[in-house]
Amino acid sequence: MTEILSLAGSNLASPIILCFALGLAAALARSDLSIPEAVAKGMSIYLLFAIGFKGGASVASHGIDGTLLKALAAGIFLSFSLPFIAFAVLRTITGMSRLDAAAVAAHYGSISIVTFVAATSILEGRGIPSEGYMVAVAAAMEAPAILSALWLVARSDTGGQMEPGLLREILLNGSIVLLVGSFAIGTVTGEQGLAEIAPFIVAPFKGVLCLFLLDMGLVAGRGLRQSKGALGSSAVVFGVTMPVMGAAIGLGLGAMIGLSMGGVVLLMVLAASASYIAVPAAMRVALPEANPSVYLTLSLGVTFPFNLTLGIPLYVALATMFIGG
């Protein structure tokens, strides 16, 4: 526990977390601070491209092996299965409608790429190596959870069905295309390609991440302010316990397939995070009657801050305890 608190304190004192806290506090205080939407989108494109390219270059350097295939299989399994756990917990402790519970569950089977990027940055800062191909696992975990949620809803009389072209829309989501595409480019060009553009995607990375998290703090704060009363205490409890449950499953799977300690941490983070980009977009199309103030506030306003401040230190400490490093 002492180590977890120490790591949490170290994270809270980092520029990345403090920028998020600044944005959150500014939004809650009703400041007019804002980041233009075009700038925020540009930063998100930059971050996705940089993390994908660096992951691909790492794979090119170290080669593709059986562990990569096992990690991809583990990620897809997590994305398919976690929504069923989340759905059961929500229905048990919150009494949430089947439709809203399924929509929320989809978010907790998919992933938050920003949480993943923040965890990667924190591991690098602590000198903990990890498998570069984990970015491919992140991309593979975006969509399966949506299919699980649609199946959960289809079992009831509340509607919910696979709209024509929805699967194609999910798989061609801009974030997935950019992440997978930049990963492929990095794999093809390797270390030489990375060296050529390192001044663009390596040195400025943390600075751009700080500004992006400032914007995410503003978005999360506004969401919390506007959705006041939309969530009960039991839903908030879910928002901080479901990540820990997902991380525990990720820990077991990561250890079983032989990932490094850093790789296990990243799989835990992926299993613990909740989507607030790809899945909300899909839910608006597939489950338009689900309440966005519930699923967006839980994923972005509760789970995202929890993972950034306390979750990642907890996952690092647990991986250190069980895997060693």
C-alpha positions in Angstrom: 0.0 0.0 0.0 2.9 2.4 0.8 4.4 1.8 -2.6 1.0 2.4 -4.3 0.6 5.7 -2.5 4.1 6.7 -3.3 3.6 5.9 -7.0 0.3 7.8 -6.9 1.9 10.8 -5.3 4.7 10.7 -7.9 2.1 10.5 -10.7 0.0 13.4 -9.2 3.1 15.6 -9.2 3.8 14.8 -12.9 3.0 17.5 -15.6 0.7 15.0 -17.4 -1.6 14.5 -14.4 -1.4 18.1 -13.2 -2.5 19.3 -16.7 -5.5 17.1 -16.5 -6.3 18.4 -13.0 -6.0 22.0 -14.2 -8.5 21.4 -17.0 -10.9 19.6 -14.6 -10.7 22.3 -12.0 -11.1 25.1 -14.6 -14.3 23.4 -16.0 -15.8 22.8 -12.5 -15.1 26.5 -11.7 -16.8 27.5 -14.9 -13.7 29.2 -16.4 -13.9 30.2 -20.0 -10.6 28.3 -20.7 -11.0 26.2 -23.8 -8.9 24.5 -26.5 -10.3 25.0 -30.0 -11.8 21.8 -31.3 -9.6 21.7 -34.4 -6.5 22.0 -32.2 -7.7 19.2 -29.9 -8.4 17.0 -32.9 -5.0 17.7 -34.3 -3.3 16.7 -31.0 -5.3 13.5 -30.9 -4.2 12.7 -34.5 -0.6 13.4 -33.5 -0.7 11.2 -30.4 -2.3 8.3 -32.2 0.2 8.5 -35.1 3.2 8.8 -32.7 2.3 5.9 -30.5 1.4 3.7 -33.5 4.6 4.4 -35.4 6.8 3.9 -32.4 5.0 0.6 -31.6 5.5 -0.6 -35.2 9.2 0.3 -35.2 9.6 -1.6 -32.0 8.1 -4.7 -33.6 10.3 -4.3 -36.6 13.3 -4.2 -34.3 12.5 -7.2 -32.1 10.5 -9.3 -34.6 7.1 -11.0 -34.5 6.8 -14.0 -32.2 4.3 -16.2 -30.6 3.8 -13.9 -27.6 2.5 -11.2 -30.0 -0.2 -13.5 -31.3 -1.0 -14.6 -27.7 -1.3 -11.0 -26.6 -3.6 -10.1 -29.5 -5.8 -13.2 -28.6 -5.8 -12.1 -25.0 -6.8 -8.5 -25.9 -9.7 -9.7 -28.1 -10.9 -12.1 -25.4 -10.9 -9.3 -22.8 -12.8 -7.0 -25.1 -15.5 -9.6 -25.8 -15.8 -10.9 -22.2 -15.5 -7.8 -20.0 -18.9 -6.3 -21.1 -20.7 -9.4 -19.8 -19.0 -8.9 -16.4 -19.7 -5.1 -16.4 -23.3 -5.7 -17.4 -23.9 -8.3 -14.6 -22.4 -6.0 -12.0 -24.4 -2.9 -13.2 -27.7 -4.8 -13.2 -26.9 -6.2 -9.7 -25.8 -3.1 -7.9 -27.4 -0.2 -9.7 -30.7 -1.4 -11.1 -29.8 0.3 -14.3 -32.1 -0.5 -17.3 -30.9 -3.3 -19.6 -30.4 -0.8 -22.4 -28.2 1.6 -20.4 -26.3 -1.2 -18.7 -25.4 -2.7 -22.1 -24.3 0.7 -23.4 -22.1 1.3 -20.4 -20.7 -2.3 -20.5 -19.5 -1.7 -24.1 -17.4 1.2 -22.9 -15.7 -1.0 -20.3 -14.8 -3.7 -22.8 -13.3 -1.3 -25.2 -10.3 0.9 -24.3 -9.1 4.4 -23.7 -6.1 5.1 -26.0 -5.2 8.2 -23.9 -5.0 6.2 -20.7 -2.8 3.7 -22.6 -0.6 6.5 -23.9 -0.3 8.0 -20.4 0.6 4.6 -18.9 3.3 4.1 -21.7 4.7 7.5 -20.8 4.8 6.7 -17.1 6.5 3.4 -17.7 9.1 5.1 -19.9 9.7 7.7 -17.1 10.3 4.9 -14.6 12.6 3.0 -16.9 10.3 0.0 -17.2 10.4 -1.6 -20.7 7.4 -2.9 -22.5 6.5 -4.7 -25.7 6.0 -2.2 -28.5 3.4 -4.3 -30.1 0.9 -3.6 -27.3 -0.4 -0.8 -29.4 -1.6 -3.4 -31.8 -3.4 -5.1 -28.9 -5.0 -1.7 -28.1 -6.3 -1.4 -31.6 -7.7 -5.0 -31.6 -9.6 -4.2 -28.4 -11.6 -1.2 -29.8 -14.5 -3.0 -31.5 -15.3 -6.5 -30.0 -17.0 -5.0 -26.9 -19.5 -3.2 -29.1 -20.6 -6.5 -30.6 -21.0 -8.0 -27.1 -23.2 -5.1 -26.0 -25.4 -5.4 -29.0 -25.9 -9.1 -28.3 -26.8 -8.3 -24.7 -29.5 -5.8 -25.9 -30.8 -8.1 -28.6 -31.6 -10.7 -25.9 -34.2 -8.3 -24.5 -37.3 -6.7 -25.9 -35.8 -3.2 -25.8 -34.5 -3.3 -29.3 -30.9 -2.9 -30.3 -29.7 -4.4 -33.5 -26.7 -4.4 -35.9 -27.5 -1.6 -38.2 -26.4 -2.0 -41.8 -22.9 -0.9 -42.2 -22.3 -0.4 -38.5 -19.5 -3.0 -38.3 -17.7 -1.4 -41.2 -18.1 2.0 -39.6 -16.6 0.7 -36.3 -13.7 -0.9 -38.0 -13.0 2.2 -40.2 -13.3 4.5 -37.2 -10.6 7.2 -37.7 -8.7 6.4 -34.5 -8.5 2.7 -35.4 -7.4 3.4 -39.0 -4.8 5.9 -37.9 -3.5 3.6 -35.1 -3.3 0.5 -37.2 -2.0 2.4 -40.2 0.8 4.2 -38.4 1.7 0.9 -36.7 2.0 -0.7 -40.1 4.2 2.2 -41.4 6.5 1.9 -38.4 6.7 -1.9 -38.9 7.7 -1.5 -42.6 10.2 1.4 -42.1 11.6 0.1 -38.8 14.3 1.9 -36.7 15.5 3.8 -39.7 12.1 5.3 -40.3 11.8 6.2 -36.7 15.2 7.9 -36.7 14.1 10.1 -39.6 11.0 11.5 -37.9 12.2 11.2 -34.3 12.4 15.0 -33.8 8.7 15.2 -34.6 7.2 12.2 -32.8 9.6 11.6 -29.9 10.8 14.9 -28.4 7.5 16.8 -28.5 5.4 13.8 -27.4 5.0 14.5 -23.7 4.4 18.2 -24.3 1.5 17.5 -26.7 0.2 14.9 -24.3 0.1 17.5 -21.5 -2.0 19.9 -23.6 -4.3 17.1 -24.8 -4.9 16.0 -21.2 -5.6 19.7 -20.3 -8.4 19.5 -22.9 -9.6 16.1 -21.6 -9.8 17.6 -18.1 -12.0 20.4 -19.5 -14.3 17.9 -21.2 -14.5 15.7 -18.2 -15.3 18.7 -15.9 -18.0 20.0 -18.1 -19.5 16.6 -18.4 -19.6 16.2 -14.6 -21.1 19.6 -14.2 -23.8 19.2 -16.8 -24.8 15.6 -15.8 -25.2 16.4 -12.1 -27.7 13.9 -10.6 -27.5 11.5 -13.6 -25.4 9.0 -11.7 -26.2 7.4 -8.3 -23.6 6.5 -5.8 -23.7 2.8 -6.8 -22.9 3.8 -10.4 -19.9 5.8 -9.2 -18.8 2.8 -7.2 -19.0 0.7 -10.3 -16.9 3.3 -12.1 -13.9 2.8 -9.8 -14.3 -0.9 -9.0 -14.8 -2.2 -12.6 -11.4 -1.0 -13.7 -9.7 -2.9 -10.8 -11.6 -6.0 -11.7 -10.6 -5.7 -15.4 -7.0 -5.0 -14.4 -6.9 -8.2 -12.2 -8.1 -10.3 -15.2 -5.5 -8.6 -17.4 -2.8 -9.3 -14.8 -3.7 -13.0 -14.9 -3.8 -13.2 -18.7 -0.6 -11.2 -19.1 1.3 -13.4 -16.7 -0.1 -16.6 -18.4 1.1 -15.6 -21.9 4.5 -14.5 -20.7 4.5 -10.7 -21.2 7.2 -8.6 -19.5 6.2 -6.7 -16.5 5.7 -3.5 -18.5 3.6 -5.5 -21.0 1.5 -6.9 -18.2 0.9 -3.3 -16.9 -0.2 -2.1 -20.3 -2.6 -5.1 -20.7 -4.0 -4.3 -17.2 -4.4 -0.7 -18.2 -6.2 -1.7 -21.4 -8.5 -4.0 -19.5 -9.1 -1.3 -16.9 -9.8 1.6 -19.2 -13.1 2.7 -20.7 -13.7 4.1 -24.1 -15.0 7.6 -24.6 -14.3 8.0 -28.4 -15.1 5.0 -30.5 -17.8 3.4 -28.4 -19.9 6.5 -27.8 -20.0 7.1 -31.5 -21.1 3.6 -32.1 -23.8 3.7 -29.3 -25.3 6.9 -30.9 -26.0 4.8 -34.0 -26.7 1.3 -32.6 -28.5 2.3 -29.3 -29.8 5.8 -29.7 -32.2 5.4 -26.8 -29.4 4.8 -24.3 -28.6 7.7 -22.0 -25.3 9.4 -23.1 -25.1 11.3 -19.8 -24.8 8.0 -18.0 -22.2 6.2 -20.1 -20.1 9.2 -21.0 -20.0 10.6 -17.4 -19.0 7.2 -16.1 -16.3 6.5 -18.6 -14.8 10.0 -18.9 -15.8 11.7 -15.6 -15.2 8.8 -13.2 -13.1 6.0 -14.6 -10.7 8.1 -16.7 -9.6 10.3 -13.7 -9.4 7.3 -11.4 -7.1 5.4 -13.8 -4.8 8.4 -14.3 -4.4 9.3 -10.6 -4.7 6.0 -8.6 -5.3 3.2 -11.1 -2.0 3.2 -13.0 0.1 3.3 -9.8 -2.0 0.4 -8.4 -1.5 -1.7 -11.6 2.2 -1.0 -11.6 2.5 -2.1 -7.9 0.4 -5.2 -8.5 2.5 -6.2 -11.6 5.7 -5.6 -9.6 4.4 -7.8 -6.8 3.3 -10.7 -9.0 5.6 -10.5 -12.0 8.7 -8.7 -10.6 10.8 -6.1 -12.3 
